[in-house]
Structures are given as structure tokens and as C-alpha cells.
Amino acid sequence: MERPRVPVARVREAADAYLAEGARLIQARGRVPEIRAGIAGAFTGRTVALLDDVLDLARLYGAVAGQQAVRLRLERIVTDSCRRFHVDQVGLRLLCAYVGPGVQWTADGGAHIGQAQTGAVVLLKGQRFANWTEEGHVLHRSPSVSGLPEAERVRLLLTVDAADACGAADDAPVMIAA
């Protein structure tokens, strides 16, 4: 399900600036104050509004999912990835494309495909969600960027999960990749 939202102008500007000067990937796990302390150095005065919004969405995820600790990933994506409709092996996942097209989804095997707007917050139930069943589930995939004009073939995607999602408990608490 999608929570319609268009980030305020300063967050959109910060996301654009981040694409120009920020890390390719930030991955962090823990409580939000710990995450802030671990990743704040990867943001500048021009991009701090993005950091604040990322952390607000991590808090939102924690409140909705009942999680004290979370795992977040902020990633610059420049290729087509994850093009098959699927359900993740997580309980609940929050996605937000700050730049570029948002996630696509279908509830009817692909006959009708929805797509989140840039900046929209999408919460998806995964196969590990309590009482999840095959019946009535929503499949999702990444949108294609290869067919877009060259200057638009980029996405800045935030993913927030439970702290131990996808084996993350074995990862370092913070990873920043140029």
C-alpha cells in the first residue's frame, strides 16, 4: 500500500545534491539515534534535509512494525534491477524512491500494474509477515530505468526493514560505500 507524499522542496533538493556528492550506498542497522551517529558524516549541509527525512521514515517504520531497531539502506541505482515481480523474505519493508521512479506492484499477476510516485512511502508485507498467505498478496518489482533518457537513469532508493532482515544481524552496523 502506498502513502502518497511528495517530499518538501528542500528534501528533493537535498536528494539531488546527494546524488552529485554522496556515497553510492549507505547501509546501517540499529536504533535511529545510533544510525544517525554512524551515518551523519556522509551528509553535508546541502544534504542534511535528506538525512533528516531518511531518519523520520526509519522512525515511522519502527512505529508501524513495532521495531526498536531497524536496518536502512540508501542506494544510488543506475541499472535495471529486480525486474521480476516477487514477495520479499521479510516481515514488512518500507520503500521510498527520492529520485527516479518508484516501486511497481501488482495484485493480479501483472494484468494491472501500479507505480509509486517519486517520494511516496510504500509499505509492503513480505512472506515473513505474521499470518501472511499466498492469497491476496501483492507482488512488487523495481521499475526499469534503461529506457529513460540518459540523464534520468538513476534512482535514489531508501529501503527500511527489521534490523535482522536478510541476515543483516551479521553485517557491520554501518557501511558507507563510495
Buried (B, 14 or more C-beta within 10 A) or exposed (E): EBEEBEBEEBBBBBBBBBBEEBBEBBBBBBBBEBBBEBBEEBBBEBBBBBBBBBBEBBBBBBEEBEBEBBBBBBBBBEEBBEEEBEBBEBBBBBBBBBBBBBBBBBEEEEEEBBBBEBBBBBBBBBBBBEEBEEEEBBBBBBBBBEEBEEEEBBBBBBBBBBBBBBEBEEBEBBBBEE
